[in-house]
Amino acid sequence: MLTKRIIPCLDIKDGRTVKGVNFENIRDAGDPIELGALYAAQGADELVFLDITATNERRKTLSELVTRIARHINIPFTVGGGISSVEDVSVLLNAGADKVSVNTAAFRNPQLLNDLSREFGSQCIVLAIDTRFEDGDWFVYLNGGRVKTDIRTTDWATEAVERGAGEILLTSMNNDGTKQGFALDITGRLSQSLNVPIIASGGAGTMEHFADVFEKAQADAALAASIFHYKEMEIPDLKNYLYQRGIQIRF
């Protein structure tokens, strides 16, 4: 059985780590280099870096900052934000990223997933989906949650995997920052229907929430931000708790 992964997320704006609630009311959460080094030392399995305004401001992810963070960590490192071409990915991988996360650009141009997976391998390509439950189903949102589409999340995730996405980073906008638990419904639906790892994101508030998303929704990884940034939960304590629950965790 594969071990479940705990992944801290660094949402970056203007070179600083930030965090909001439901994708709004963003506040400062610290220096991304210091936080990345701390999480690696604490036993995080991976680190995700998302330049959250890159697409909306039509600019590229801060590759220089990626390089500086990569120098301070020894765990797999996924970078996203404003990626729209093979060239963008080459820059980030050369800067120290192990994987890249694509979102809006892949939705606008699905062929991008085919091109990236062919060039770099599907194991390198993470599709990020921002989703919101409304009108009886989960729908895809773009541009950092600012633009609604009429495409169902399950449909887009299925197409993306067929095109070469090797992993899905699923963020529930309804749950994001609420600390009321992950979106077990849509996470479970994707876990059961797709043959790639599903990273659950949005809503972590207690250690039991992590256990729930692993046990009830079969997520392969769980991502969180504010509870780690503001020292509400320590990664070693979380891993010990999950281990005691019988969940396979890497120490």
N, C-alpha and C positions, 0 to 999 in steps of 0.2 A: 504493500500500500504506500502511495506517495505521501510524504509528509505535507501537512498544511503550512502555508506561509503567512507570516505576519509582515505587513508592508507599511511603513510610515510614508506619508505623502507630503512633499514640500510644494505647496502652491506658491508660485513666485510672481510678485508684481514689483516692478522697479527695483529688482535685485534683492528684495526682502521676502521672507516667508510670511504669508498672510492666511487668514481663515475667516470664513463667513458662515452664515446660516441660510439654507435654501439658496445658495449662490449670491446672497446679498449681505449688506452690512459688514463689509470686509474690514478686518483690523489686523494690526501687525502681530506677528508671532515669533519673530526672532531672525537671527542670522542663519541662512541656509547652510553655510559651510560648517558652522559649529553644530547645528542640529544633525546634519548628515553624519558627521564624525561620531556624535554621541550615539545615534541609533545603531550605527555599525558596531560600535563597541558594546552596546547592550545586547546584541544578538539578533537584530532585525534580519530577516531573510533576504530582503531586497529593499531598494529605495526607489521611489517614484518622484520625479521632478516635473511639474507642469507649469509652464509659463502661461498663466491663465488669461492674460490679455493679449497674447501674441497674435491670435487670429483676428480678434476684434479690432486691433490697432494696425492690422496688416503689416506686421513686421516679423522678423525671425526670432527664434529662441536665442537666448543669450549664451552663445557657445563658449565664450570666455568663462562665464560662471560655471558652466558644465565642467570645463577642464579643471577649475579650482576645486569643485566638489569631488570630482573623481579622484583627485590626488589624495583625498583624506578618507576614502572609504575602500573597503575590500570585499564588498558584496555587489551582486548584480544591480545595475543602475538603469532605469528606464526614463527616458526624457521625451516630453511632448510639448507642443505649443507652436503653431504656425508652420508645421511641416507640410509641404505640398509637392515635393519632388524627390527624385532619386538623389539629386545633388544635396538637398537639405539633409537627408539621412546620412550621406557620406560625411558631411561636415560634423554632425553630432557623434557618429561612431568614432571618427578620428579624434574628437575632443574628449572621448572617454566613456561615452554611453555604451551599454551592452545591448539595449533594446530601444526602440522608439515607439512612441504612442501617437497615433493619428486619429483625428476625429472629423472635424468639419470638412477638411479638404478631401478626405476619402469618401464622405457622403456625397459631396458635390461631383466628384470624379471617381467613381468606384474602380475604374481601371488602374488607379494609383495603387490599390492593394495588390493587383496582379503584378504590376511592375516592381513594387518593392519586394514582394516575396520571391519573385524570380531573381532579382539582383542580390538580395541579402539573405534569403531563406526565411520561411514563415516563422521560425522560432525567434526571429528578431523583430517581428511586427506585431504590436499590440494595438487592437482597435479599441479606442475609448468611446463609450456611448453614454451620453447624458440623457436620462429618461425621466419622464414625469407621468404619473398615473392620472388620467382624466378621461371623462366620457367612456368609462368602462374598460379602458385598456391602457397599456404603457406605450407612450409615443416618444420618438426621437426628437431631441432638441439640439440645436447647433449654436456655434459662436459663443461658447461658454454659458450655455443655457439661456441665451437671449432670443433665439429664433425657434419657433415651434414648426415642426413638420407634420404631415399627415401620415407618416410612415410608422407602422408599428415596430416596436423594438425587436420583437422576435423575428420579424421578416428581414430587417436590416442585418441583424446579427447572423442569421443563416446565410444570407448572400455574401456577407463579408468573409465568413469562414470558407465558403466555396471559392472565393477569390484569392485566398491565401493568408488571411489573418490567422496568426498562431495562438492568439490569446485575446480574451475580451475583458476590458476593464469597465465594469458596469457601475455607474453612479446614479443612484436614485436622488433626484432633485427634491422629492417630497421628504426624504429622510435626512438629507444632507445637513449636518451641523445640529440636528435636533437631539442627538444622544438618546433617541427612543428605540434604537435597534435598526438593523439592516432591513432592506426590502426583501423578505424571504420569498415572496411569491414569484416575482420576475427573475430573481437570482436562481431559484430552483427550476423554473421553466427552462432557462438557458442551460443550466448544468445538466439537465436530463436530456435535452434535445441536441446538444452540440458535443463534438468530440475534441474540443480544445479547452484548456483551463479557463475558469471563470474567476475573476477577481471581484469580490463584492466591495462596494464603496458607498459610504453615505449612511450615517446614523449610529455609528458605534458610540456607546456611552458606558457600558459595563462589560466585565469579562464574560458574563453570560451571553451577551449579544454575539460575541465572537463564537462561542460554543454553538449557539443556535444556528448561525449561518453555515457553520461547518457540518453540523449534525442534521439539521432540518432542510437546508437548501443545497447541501453537497457542494458548496463553494470550494474551490481549490486554494484560494487565498483571500485574506481580508485586509483591506486598506483602511487606515485611519489617519487623522491629522491632529485635530485640536486636543484630543485627550492625551496625546503624546507631547505635543508642543507645550502645553500648559501644565505638564507633570501630574495630570490627574490619574495616569496609569503608567506603570513602568513595564517595559517589554519583558524583562526576566520574570516579573510577577505574573504577567499574563500567560507566558509560556508554561510556567509551573502549574497554574490553574488548569490550563487546557490539558496538560499531561495527566493531571489527577483525574480529569474527566474521561480519560482513555482516548484522547484525540492524539493522533500521531504528529509530533512536533519535533523540529530539529533544534538541538541545543548546541 
